[in-house]
Amino acid sequence: MSIDFSKNATECSEACRAEVKGSIPDWLQGTLLRNGPGIFSVGETSYEHWFDGMALMTSFTFKDGEVTHRSKFLRSDTYKANMAANRIVVSEMGTMAYPDPSKNFIFKAITFLNHTVPDFTDNGASNFIKYGDEYFATSETNYIRRVDPFTLETLEKVDYLKHLPVNLVSSHPHYDKEGNTYNMGTCIAEKGKTKYVVFKVPALPDKGALKKAEVVCTVPCRSLLTPSYYHSFGMTDNYFIFIEQPFKLDILKMATAYMRGVNWASCLKFCPEENTLIHVIDRKTGKEIETKYYTGAMVVYHHVNAFEEDGHVIFDVIAYKDNSLYNMFYLSKLKQSNGLQDDSYVKPNYRRFVIPVRSDKIGKFDTETKKMVYWSEENCFPSEPVFVPRPNGESEDDGVVIVSVTNSVPGQSCFIAVLDGKTFKEVARAYVKGQLYKDVHGFFIPKTN
Ligand SMILES: [Fe+2]
């Protein structure tokens, strides 16, 4: 039997005890919050896309082996306006709504002027985010709605734009061990300088942590009028990973969508002929690492994991070869394709990327034995190594490797290190009087007789 994705949900607003079969571990105490679309039609009108549905929040509270469940619709301004009008009057990504469809072209033209920079919905049906000690129901617009995570009561509406220059914001933030929240958004309306903004909301126990949000770094957009769409990003102990994929939002098309009678989703375009740019940003300095990494065109919605190992940033994503996943969730398509059983849509692909990021270590890799030897020293950054063979040497690594090394500790000298070509063990070092600087390539000229 298939699921009817367009059926409106009903609330279960009083906490009800669920029937437990089996035994829930004693240590499992707490509340699981879930969020997602729950209302798909109001009066005679319906949303076109499943993601557009008005938010239904659900909670499952685990206490002493028992589970209680409740669910409530998010009382967003969107919900209130739609219910008061008994029709859908607020646009969502996949549904452009016209408050009064009887009005003519002139009326539309006037209203259009108010929609060139759209006032987005506050129907936060995608996720919950914790900022400080407060919880918010979110989608990807500049509006989020504070909620009580235990009663599921809808509280005040918060506009990111009052605190940060972001028009669109990811609903998949990261949290560090101290409880600080890191999230990123796109700024599309600041003097034509479209950029991506990574920000930090501190783990403050008081209300209003978002007021203390600070921008950690900004990444300029490759194409000002067509910023990349992204749904999540990666974070390791020391780096942010942002995939600037050729799945883009056309701002000009967006500004005219209302007038043209098309939804905002139609302003997203995938450009398979373009590449994907991976930005790796140092969390401490807020600067991108110098090397740029490119890969083929792909569409990524969800990052899976990210960590660091041996001077590399390693991250996993679910990648698609085009953007047809979104189209799969149009309610008309879901009806046609018997739920999500349609095989014609693109399949997900688990991909791991391994990116070298640290230049404080040099290594020798034996391609036959797959063994590696390294040389490194704390706070020291070696240059490109140059191998100098021993005259009449017996093997290809018989000789020394010379590296010039800069020292980042003020007052400590820079030096030239001479390493054994076989073992990479240090044979000698020569401290220089002046400063050494980061360089690129070099050449050794042996003395001739
Ligand atoms: Fe998601």
Boltz pocket constraint, residues with backbone or C-beta under 6 A from the ligand:
constraints:
  - pocket:
      binder: B
      contacts: [[A, 172], [A, 231], [A, 301], [A, 302]]
      max_distance: 6.0
